[in-house]
Amino acid sequence: MLNCKQASRLVSEGQDRTLSWRERWGLRMHLWMCSNCRRFERQIRLMRRAFSMLSRRAEEDSASGALSTDARERIRKSLDDKGGPDAHG
C-alpha cells in the first residue's frame, strides 16, 4: 500500500508520463481511501487545465499581436515619461 508521499509523487508524475499498471493500481487504491490525496489530485488536474488554457490564450494573443487599450496606454505613458524613442538629446 502506498503512503501519501508516494501517492502524491505518482499523481504528479502521472501528468507527464504514463504510469505502469502497478503504479496506477496502487494509486487508485490509495486515492480510494485517502480524501487528502484525492483533493491533491483534483487540484493538480485543475492547475494543469488552467495553465493549458492560459498558455493557449497567450499564444493566441501573441499571434494576433493584440494588446488591450489599457496596455497600450501604459506603454505609451511609460515611453513618454522616459523620453520615448523620439526623445532628443
Biopython code that builds the backbone (N, CA, C, O; Angstrom):
import numpy as np
from Bio.PDB.StructureBuilder import StructureBuilder

atoms = [
    (1, "MET", "N", (0.841, -1.183, 0.000)),
    (1, "MET", "CA", (0.000, 0.000, 0.000)),
    (1, "MET", "C", (0.885, 1.245, 0.000)),
    (1, "MET", "O", (1.865, 1.326, 0.740)),
    (2, "LEU", "N", (0.525, 2.206, -0.838)),
    (2, "LEU", "CA", (1.281, 3.454, -0.935)),
    (2, "LEU", "C", (1.000, 4.353, 0.271)),
    (2, "LEU", "O", (-0.091, 4.322, 0.840)),
    (3, "ASN", "N", (1.997, 5.150, 0.649)),
    (3, "ASN", "CA", (1.734, 6.212, 1.621)),
    (3, "ASN", "C", (1.433, 7.496, 0.844)),
    (3, "ASN", "O", (1.539, 7.522, -0.382)),
    (4, "CYS", "N", (1.063, 8.544, 1.550)),
    (4, "CYS", "CA", (0.653, 9.794, 0.886)),
    (4, "CYS", "C", (1.790, 10.424, 0.078)),
    (4, "CYS", "O", (1.549, 10.977, -0.995)),
    (5, "LYS", "N", (3.004, 10.347, 0.571)),
    (5, "LYS", "CA", (4.147, 10.915, -0.158)),
    (5, "LYS", "C", (4.332, 10.200, -1.496)),
    (5, "LYS", "O", (4.540, 10.845, -2.523)),
    (6, "GLN", "N", (4.256, 8.881, -1.483)),
    (6, "GLN", "CA", (4.388, 8.106, -2.716)),
    (6, "GLN", "C", (3.229, 8.395, -3.669)),
    (6, "GLN", "O", (3.424, 8.523, -4.877)),
    (7, "ALA", "N", (2.025, 8.497, -3.113)),
    (7, "ALA", "CA", (0.847, 8.758, -3.947)),
    (7, "ALA", "C", (0.939, 10.134, -4.598)),
    (7, "ALA", "O", (0.636, 10.278, -5.782)),
    (8, "SER", "N", (1.353, 11.143, -3.839)),
    (8, "SER", "CA", (1.449, 12.488, -4.424)),
    (8, "SER", "C", (2.505, 12.532, -5.521)),
    (8, "SER", "O", (2.339, 13.233, -6.520)),
    (9, "ARG", "N", (3.601, 11.777, -5.336)),
    (9, "ARG", "CA", (4.625, 11.708, -6.376)),
    (9, "ARG", "C", (4.046, 11.080, -7.643)),
    (9, "ARG", "O", (4.293, 11.567, -8.747)),
    (10, "LEU", "N", (3.280, 10.005, -7.487)),
    (10, "LEU", "CA", (2.690, 9.359, -8.655)),
    (10, "LEU", "C", (1.639, 10.242, -9.325)),
    (10, "LEU", "O", (1.531, 10.253, -10.551)),
    (11, "VAL", "N", (0.876, 10.974, -8.539)),
    (11, "VAL", "CA", (-0.095, 11.906, -9.124)),
    (11, "VAL", "C", (0.641, 12.913, -10.005)),
    (11, "VAL", "O", (0.228, 13.181, -11.134)),
    (12, "SER", "N", (1.724, 13.465, -9.484)),
    (12, "SER", "CA", (2.495, 14.453, -10.244)),
    (12, "SER", "C", (3.142, 13.830, -11.478)),
    (12, "SER", "O", (3.068, 14.389, -12.572)),
    (13, "GLU", "N", (3.768, 12.684, -11.302)),
    (13, "GLU", "CA", (4.427, 12.034, -12.431)),
    (13, "GLU", "C", (3.426, 11.597, -13.490)),
    (13, "GLU", "O", (3.733, 11.596, -14.683)),
    (14, "GLY", "N", (2.237, 11.228, -13.053)),
    (14, "GLY", "CA", (1.202, 10.800, -13.988)),
    (14, "GLY", "C", (0.757, 11.900, -14.937)),
    (14, "GLY", "O", (0.126, 11.622, -15.956)),
    (15, "GLN", "N", (1.079, 13.141, -14.614)),
    (15, "GLN", "CA", (0.768, 14.249, -15.505)),
    (15, "GLN", "C", (1.721, 14.293, -16.696)),
    (15, "GLN", "O", (1.386, 14.829, -17.752)),
    (16, "ASP", "N", (2.907, 13.726, -16.514)),
    (16, "ASP", "CA", (3.948, 13.823, -17.535)),
    (16, "ASP", "C", (4.279, 12.515, -18.244)),
    (16, "ASP", "O", (4.907, 12.511, -19.302)),
    (17, "ARG", "N", (3.853, 11.416, -17.652)),
    (17, "ARG", "CA", (4.150, 10.120, -18.265)),
    (17, "ARG", "C", (3.022, 9.154, -17.946)),
    (17, "ARG", "O", (2.219, 9.385, -17.042)),
    (18, "THR", "N", (2.978, 8.078, -18.699)),
    (18, "THR", "CA", (2.000, 7.032, -18.455)),
    (18, "THR", "C", (2.508, 6.149, -17.319)),
    (18, "THR", "O", (3.607, 5.600, -17.392)),
    (19, "LEU", "N", (1.707, 6.021, -16.280)),
    (19, "LEU", "CA", (2.088, 5.187, -15.147)),
    (19, "LEU", "C", (1.937, 3.715, -15.524)),
    (19, "LEU", "O", (1.099, 3.349, -16.348)),
    (20, "SER", "N", (2.753, 2.896, -14.910)),
    (20, "SER", "CA", (2.644, 1.455, -15.135)),
    (20, "SER", "C", (1.331, 0.944, -14.537)),
    (20, "SER", "O", (0.683, 1.626, -13.744)),
    (21, "TRP", "N", (0.966, -0.255, -14.933)),
    (21, "TRP", "CA", (-0.263, -0.853, -14.403)),
    (21, "TRP", "C", (-0.186, -0.940, -12.889)),
    (21, "TRP", "O", (-1.164, -0.626, -12.210)),
    (22, "ARG", "N", (0.929, -1.349, -12.351)),
    (22, "ARG", "CA", (1.111, -1.479, -10.896)),
    (22, "ARG", "C", (1.002, -0.114, -10.204)),
    (22, "ARG", "O", (0.367, 0.003, -9.156)),
    (23, "GLU", "N", (1.620, 0.909, -10.789)),
    (23, "GLU", "CA", (1.541, 2.255, -10.210)),
    (23, "GLU", "C", (0.106, 2.773, -10.217)),
    (23, "GLU", "O", (-0.375, 3.321, -9.225)),
    (24, "ARG", "N", (-0.568, 2.590, -11.351)),
    (24, "ARG", "CA", (-1.968, 3.053, -11.443)),
    (24, "ARG", "C", (-2.848, 2.348, -10.422)),
    (24, "ARG", "O", (-3.666, 2.984, -9.756)),
    (25, "TRP", "N", (-2.683, 1.045, -10.298)),
    (25, "TRP", "CA", (-3.497, 0.272, -9.364)),
    (25, "TRP", "C", (-3.236, 0.720, -7.925)),
    (25, "TRP", "O", (-4.174, 0.942, -7.159)),
    (26, "GLY", "N", (-1.971, 0.849, -7.566)),
    (26, "GLY", "CA", (-1.628, 1.284, -6.212)),
    (26, "GLY", "C", (-2.155, 2.677, -5.921)),
    (26, "GLY", "O", (-2.677, 2.945, -4.839)),
    (27, "LEU", "N", (-2.014, 3.562, -6.901)),
    (27, "LEU", "CA", (-2.513, 4.929, -6.724)),
    (27, "LEU", "C", (-4.028, 4.942, -6.593)),
    (27, "LEU", "O", (-4.576, 5.635, -5.735)),
    (28, "ARG", "N", (-4.693, 4.189, -7.427)),
    (28, "ARG", "CA", (-6.155, 4.126, -7.384)),
    (28, "ARG", "C", (-6.636, 3.636, -6.016)),
    (28, "ARG", "O", (-7.585, 4.186, -5.457)),
    (29, "MET", "N", (-5.985, 2.610, -5.484)),
    (29, "MET", "CA", (-6.359, 2.079, -4.170)),
    (29, "MET", "C", (-6.130, 3.130, -3.081)),
    (29, "MET", "O", (-6.966, 3.302, -2.194)),
    (30, "HIS", "N", (-5.003, 3.827, -3.150)),
    (30, "HIS", "CA", (-4.705, 4.854, -2.157)),
    (30, "HIS", "C", (-5.736, 5.989, -2.239)),
    (30, "HIS", "O", (-6.257, 6.438, -1.219)),
    (31, "LEU", "N", (-6.019, 6.443, -3.456)),
    (31, "LEU", "CA", (-6.975, 7.542, -3.624)),
    (31, "LEU", "C", (-8.362, 7.149, -3.149)),
    (31, "LEU", "O", (-9.119, 7.992, -2.669)),
    (32, "TRP", "N", (-8.696, 5.880, -3.279)),
    (32, "TRP", "CA", (-9.999, 5.395, -2.836)),
    (32, "TRP", "C", (-10.157, 5.599, -1.330)),
    (32, "TRP", "O", (-11.261, 5.838, -0.841)),
    (33, "MET", "N", (-9.036, 5.502, -0.596)),
    (33, "MET", "CA", (-9.096, 5.580, 0.866)),
    (33, "MET", "C", (-8.682, 6.940, 1.428)),
    (33, "MET", "O", (-8.997, 7.238, 2.580)),
    (34, "CYS", "N", (-7.999, 7.760, 0.665)),
    (34, "CYS", "CA", (-7.407, 8.993, 1.215)),
    (34, "CYS", "C", (-8.020, 10.236, 0.580)),
    (34, "CYS", "O", (-7.747, 10.556, -0.577)),
    (35, "SER", "N", (-8.842, 10.924, 1.346)),
    (35, "SER", "CA", (-9.512, 12.118, 0.808)),
    (35, "SER", "C", (-8.529, 13.261, 0.549)),
    (35, "SER", "O", (-8.730, 14.052, -0.373)),
    (36, "ASN", "N", (-7.474, 13.351, 1.351)),
    (36, "ASN", "CA", (-6.498, 14.426, 1.132)),
    (36, "ASN", "C", (-5.770, 14.253, -0.202)),
    (36, "ASN", "O", (-5.550, 15.225, -0.925)),
    (37, "CYS", "N", (-5.405, 13.036, -0.518)),
    (37, "CYS", "CA", (-4.718, 12.787, -1.791)),
    (37, "CYS", "C", (-5.683, 12.930, -2.966)),
    (37, "CYS", "O", (-5.269, 13.351, -4.046)),
    (38, "ARG", "N", (-6.962, 12.590, -2.782)),
    (38, "ARG", "CA", (-7.959, 12.824, -3.845)),
    (38, "ARG", "C", (-8.077, 14.317, -4.117)),
    (38, "ARG", "O", (-8.165, 14.739, -5.270)),
    (39, "ARG", "N", (-8.078, 15.115, -3.055)),
    (39, "ARG", "CA", (-8.142, 16.576, -3.202)),
    (39, "ARG", "C", (-6.906, 17.085, -3.935)),
    (39, "ARG", "O", (-7.009, 17.929, -4.825)),
    (40, "PHE", "N", (-5.738, 16.568, -3.556)),
    (40, "PHE", "CA", (-4.489, 16.959, -4.220)),
    (40, "PHE", "C", (-4.549, 16.634, -5.710)),
    (40, "PHE", "O", (-4.156, 17.450, -6.543)),
    (41, "GLU", "N", (-5.042, 15.442, -6.044)),
    (41, "GLU", "CA", (-5.147, 15.057, -7.453)),
    (41, "GLU", "C", (-6.072, 16.008, -8.216)),
    (41, "GLU", "O", (-5.754, 16.414, -9.334)),
    (42, "ARG", "N", (-7.202, 16.362, -7.626)),
    (42, "ARG", "CA", (-8.122, 17.307, -8.287)),
    (42, "ARG", "C", (-7.463, 18.668, -8.483)),
    (42, "ARG", "O", (-7.629, 19.299, -9.527)),
    (43, "GLN", "N", (-6.716, 19.118, -7.477)),
    (43, "GLN", "CA", (-6.032, 20.409, -7.585)),
    (43, "GLN", "C", (-4.976, 20.388, -8.684)),
    (43, "GLN", "O", (-4.841, 21.356, -9.433)),
    (44, "ILE", "N", (-4.239, 19.307, -8.786)),
    (44, "ILE", "CA", (-3.217, 19.181, -9.835)),
    (44, "ILE", "C", (-3.875, 19.225, -11.211)),
    (44, "ILE", "O", (-3.396, 19.919, -12.109)),
    (45, "ARG", "N", (-4.984, 18.477, -11.380)),
    (45, "ARG", "CA", (-5.672, 18.474, -12.676)),
    (45, "ARG", "C", (-6.209, 19.865, -12.996)),
    (45, "ARG", "O", (-6.112, 20.316, -14.137)),
    (46, "LEU", "N", (-6.774, 20.549, -12.004)),
    (46, "LEU", "CA", (-7.296, 21.897, -12.211)),
    (46, "LEU", "C", (-6.179, 22.859, -12.622)),
    (46, "LEU", "O", (-6.351, 23.649, -13.550)),
    (47, "MET", "N", (-5.047, 22.794, -11.939)),
    (47, "MET", "CA", (-3.932, 23.685, -12.290)),
    (47, "MET", "C", (-3.422, 23.397, -13.689)),
    (47, "MET", "O", (-3.104, 24.321, -14.437)),
    (48, "ARG", "N", (-3.341, 22.128, -14.048)),
    (48, "ARG", "CA", (-2.862, 21.775, -15.390)),
    (48, "ARG", "C", (-3.799, 22.341, -16.460)),
    (48, "ARG", "O", (-3.340, 22.889, -17.461)),
    (49, "ARG", "N", (-5.116, 22.207, -16.247)),
    (49, "ARG", "CA", (-6.080, 22.765, -17.212)),
    (49, "ARG", "C", (-5.971, 24.280, -17.268)),
    (49, "ARG", "O", (-6.011, 24.864, -18.351)),
    (50, "ALA", "N", (-5.833, 24.928, -16.102)),
    (50, "ALA", "CA", (-5.731, 26.392, -16.066)),
    (50, "ALA", "C", (-4.480, 26.872, -16.796)),
    (50, "ALA", "O", (-4.547, 27.822, -17.575)),
    (51, "PHE", "N", (-3.345, 26.230, -16.555)),
    (51, "PHE", "CA", (-2.108, 26.627, -17.236)),
    (51, "PHE", "C", (-2.189, 26.370, -18.729)),
    (51, "PHE", "O", (-1.660, 27.142, -19.528)),
    (52, "SER", "N", (-2.846, 25.296, -19.100)),
    (52, "SER", "CA", (-3.007, 24.988, -20.515)),
    (52, "SER", "C", (-3.856, 26.059, -21.198)),
    (52, "SER", "O", (-3.523, 26.523, -22.289)),
    (53, "MET", "N", (-4.943, 26.444, -20.555)),
    (53, "MET", "CA", (-5.807, 27.492, -21.116)),
    (53, "MET", "C", (-5.054, 28.817, -21.190)),
    (53, "MET", "O", (-5.153, 29.537, -22.183)),
    (54, "LEU", "N", (-4.306, 29.134, -20.146)),
    (54, "LEU", "CA", (-3.538, 30.377, -20.122)),
    (54, "LEU", "C", (-2.490, 30.384, -21.227)),
    (54, "LEU", "O", (-2.286, 31.402, -21.889)),
    (55, "SER", "N", (-1.833, 29.260, -21.424)),
    (55, "SER", "CA", (-0.823, 29.146, -22.472)),
    (55, "SER", "C", (-1.441, 29.337, -23.857)),
    (55, "SER", "O", (-0.902, 30.066, -24.689)),
    (56, "ARG", "N", (-2.579, 28.675, -24.097)),
    (56, "ARG", "CA", (-3.253, 28.832, -25.396)),
    (56, "ARG", "C", (-3.661, 30.279, -25.621)),
    (56, "ARG", "O", (-3.515, 30.807, -26.723)),
    (57, "ARG", "N", (-4.172, 30.918, -24.577)),
    (57, "ARG", "CA", (-4.600, 32.317, -24.719)),
    (57, "ARG", "C", (-3.405, 33.226, -25.011)),
    (57, "ARG", "O", (-3.498, 34.139, -25.832)),
    (58, "ALA", "N", (-2.291, 32.972, -24.339)),
    (58, "ALA", "CA", (-1.097, 33.786, -24.584)),
    (58, "ALA", "C", (-0.596, 33.591, -26.009)),
    (58, "ALA", "O", (-0.171, 34.550, -26.652)),
    (59, "GLU", "N", (-0.643, 32.353, -26.509)),
    (59, "GLU", "CA", (-0.229, 32.098, -27.883)),
    (59, "GLU", "C", (-1.146, 32.798, -28.872)),
    (59, "GLU", "O", (-0.684, 33.363, -29.863)),
    (60, "GLU", "N", (-2.447, 32.761, -28.604)),
    (60, "GLU", "CA", (-3.397, 33.430, -29.496)),
    (60, "GLU", "C", (-3.173, 34.938, -29.497)),
    (60, "GLU", "O", (-3.186, 35.571, -30.553)),
    (61, "ASP", "N", (-2.966, 35.511, -28.310)),
    (61, "ASP", "CA", (-2.720, 36.950, -28.213)),
    (61, "ASP", "C", (-1.419, 37.329, -28.913)),
    (61, "ASP", "O", (-1.341, 38.355, -29.588)),
    (62, "SER", "N", (-0.404, 36.495, -28.745)),
    (62, "SER", "CA", (0.885, 36.754, -29.375)),
    (62, "SER", "C", (0.769, 36.683, -30.894)),
    (62, "SER", "O", (1.327, 37.511, -31.612)),
    (63, "ALA", "N", (0.037, 35.683, -31.367)),
    (63, "ALA", "CA", (-0.121, 35.512, -32.810)),
    (63, "ALA", "C", (-0.903, 36.660, -33.427)),
    (63, "ALA", "O", (-0.627, 37.071, -34.554)),
    (64, "SER", "N", (-1.874, 37.174, -32.691)),
    (64, "SER", "CA", (-2.689, 38.249, -33.246)),
    (64, "SER", "C", (-2.042, 39.618, -33.038)),
    (64, "SER", "O", (-2.446, 40.605, -33.654)),
    (65, "GLY", "N", (-1.024, 39.667, -32.154)),
    (65, "GLY", "CA", (-0.374, 40.947, -31.877)),
    (65, "GLY", "C", (-1.256, 41.886, -31.089)),
    (65, "GLY", "O", (-0.997, 43.089, -31.039)),
    (66, "ALA", "N", (-2.284, 41.358, -30.478)),
    (66, "ALA", "CA", (-3.273, 42.188, -29.792)),
    (66, "ALA", "C", (-2.809, 42.572, -28.396)),
    (66, "ALA", "O", (-2.394, 41.727, -27.604)),
    (67, "LEU", "N", (-2.886, 43.839, -28.120)),
    (67, "LEU", "CA", (-2.709, 44.371, -26.777)),
    (67, "LEU", "C", (-3.978, 45.118, -26.415)),
    (67, "LEU", "O", (-4.613, 45.737, -27.269)),
    (68, "SER", "N", (-4.340, 45.055, -25.149)),
    (68, "SER", "CA", (-5.523, 45.787, -24.714)),
    (68, "SER", "C", (-5.239, 47.284, -24.788)),
    (68, "SER", "O", (-4.084, 47.710, -24.802)),
    (69, "THR", "N", (-6.290, 48.060, -24.834)),
    (69, "THR", "CA", (-6.161, 49.521, -24.872)),
    (69, "THR", "C", (-5.405, 50.019, -23.651)),
    (69, "THR", "O", (-4.560, 50.908, -23.751)),
    (70, "ASP", "N", (-5.722, 49.425, -22.474)),
    (70, "ASP", "CA", (-5.024, 49.825, -21.253)),
    (70, "ASP", "C", (-3.531, 49.540, -21.347)),
    (70, "ASP", "O", (-2.713, 50.365, -20.939)),
    (71, "ALA", "N", (-3.173, 48.379, -21.881)),
    (71, "ALA", "CA", (-1.757, 48.025, -22.010)),
    (71, "ALA", "C", (-1.046, 48.991, -22.948)),
    (71, "ALA", "O", (0.078, 49.412, -22.674)),
    (72, "ARG", "N", (-1.697, 49.341, -24.050)),
    (72, "ARG", "CA", (-1.093, 50.290, -24.992)),
    (72, "ARG", "C", (-0.870, 51.649, -24.337)),
    (72, "ARG", "O", (0.162, 52.288, -24.544)),
    (73, "GLU", "N", (-1.850, 52.083, -23.542)),
    (73, "GLU", "CA", (-1.731, 53.386, -22.867)),
    (73, "GLU", "C", (-0.610, 53.359, -21.826)),
    (73, "GLU", "O", (0.144, 54.324, -21.706)),
    (74, "ARG", "N", (-0.496, 52.262, -21.073)),
    (74, "ARG", "CA", (0.580, 52.153, -20.081)),
    (74, "ARG", "C", (1.943, 52.194, -20.763)),
    (74, "ARG", "O", (2.860, 52.854, -20.273)),
    (75, "ILE", "N", (2.084, 51.510, -21.867)),
    (75, "ILE", "CA", (3.352, 51.508, -22.609)),
    (75, "ILE", "C", (3.648, 52.897, -23.143)),
    (75, "ILE", "O", (4.769, 53.392, -23.017)),
    (76, "ARG", "N", (2.640, 53.528, -23.741)),
    (76, "ARG", "CA", (2.810, 54.875, -24.292)),
    (76, "ARG", "C", (3.223, 55.851, -23.193)),
    (76, "ARG", "O", (4.130, 56.659, -23.392)),
    (77, "LYS", "N", (2.556, 55.780, -22.022)),
    (77, "LYS", "CA", (2.863, 56.683, -20.915)),
    (77, "LYS", "C", (4.273, 56.429, -20.401)),
    (77, "LYS", "O", (5.011, 57.373, -20.118)),
    (78, "SER", "N", (4.651, 55.166, -20.277)),
    (78, "SER", "CA", (5.990, 54.827, -19.804)),
    (78, "SER", "C", (7.054, 55.364, -20.755)),
    (78, "SER", "O", (8.072, 55.897, -20.313)),
    (79, "LEU", "N", (6.823, 55.226, -22.045)),
    (79, "LEU", "CA", (7.779, 55.745, -23.026)),
    (79, "LEU", "C", (7.842, 57.266, -22.975)),
    (79, "LEU", "O", (8.925, 57.844, -23.068)),
    (80, "ASP", "N", (6.691, 57.918, -22.828)),
    (80, "ASP", "CA", (6.666, 59.377, -22.736)),
    (80, "ASP", "C", (7.400, 59.863, -21.492)),
    (80, "ASP", "O", (8.135, 60.849, -21.546)),
    (81, "ASP", "N", (7.199, 59.163, -20.359)),
    (81, "ASP", "CA", (7.843, 59.549, -19.100)),
    (81, "ASP", "C", (9.365, 59.409, -19.177)),
    (81, "ASP", "O", (10.092, 60.139, -18.503)),
    (82, "LYS", "N", (9.842, 58.475, -19.994)),
    (82, "LYS", "CA", (11.282, 58.228, -20.099)),
    (82, "LYS", "C", (11.893, 58.916, -21.307)),
    (82, "LYS", "O", (13.067, 58.703, -21.608)),
    (83, "GLY", "N", (11.147, 59.708, -21.978)),
    (83, "GLY", "CA", (11.678, 60.399, -23.132)),
    (83, "GLY", "C", (11.305, 59.735, -24.429)),
    (83, "GLY", "O", (11.395, 60.350, -25.492)),
    (84, "GLY", "N", (10.882, 58.470, -24.360)),
    (84, "GLY", "CA", (10.397, 57.769, -25.544)),
    (84, "GLY", "C", (11.442, 57.594, -26.622)),
    (84, "GLY", "O", (12.559, 58.098, -26.507)),
    (85, "PRO", "N", (11.079, 56.886, -27.662)),
    (85, "PRO", "CA", (12.033, 56.649, -28.746)),
    (85, "PRO", "C", (12.313, 57.889, -29.584)),
    (85, "PRO", "O", (13.311, 57.935, -30.302)),
    (86, "ASP", "N", (11.449, 58.890, -29.501)),
    (86, "ASP", "CA", (11.636, 60.091, -30.308)),
    (86, "ASP", "C", (12.311, 61.222, -29.547)),
    (86, "ASP", "O", (12.433, 62.337, -30.053)),
    (87, "ALA", "N", (12.752, 60.924, -28.321)),
    (87, "ALA", "CA", (13.357, 61.977, -27.494)),
    (87, "ALA", "C", (14.684, 62.420, -28.094)),
    (87, "ALA", "O", (15.435, 61.620, -28.652)),
    (88, "HIS", "N", (14.949, 63.704, -27.965)),
    (88, "HIS", "CA", (16.192, 64.265, -28.496)),
    (88, "HIS", "C", (17.132, 64.540, -27.329)),
    (88, "HIS", "O", (16.703, 64.889, -26.230)),
    (89, "GLY", "N", (18.392, 64.377, -27.590)),
    (89, "GLY", "CA", (19.335, 64.808, -26.584)),
    (89, "GLY", "C", (20.145, 63.794, -26.036)),
    (89, "GLY", "O", (20.978, 64.068, -25.172)),
]
sb = StructureBuilder()
sb.init_structure("model")
sb.init_model(0)
sb.init_chain("A")
sb.init_seg("    ")
for serial, (resi, resn, name, xyz) in enumerate(atoms, 1):
    if name == "N":
        sb.init_residue(resn, " ", resi, " ")
    sb.init_atom(name, np.array(xyz, "f"), 0.0, 1.0, " ", f" {name:<3s}", serial, name[0])
structure = sb.get_structure()
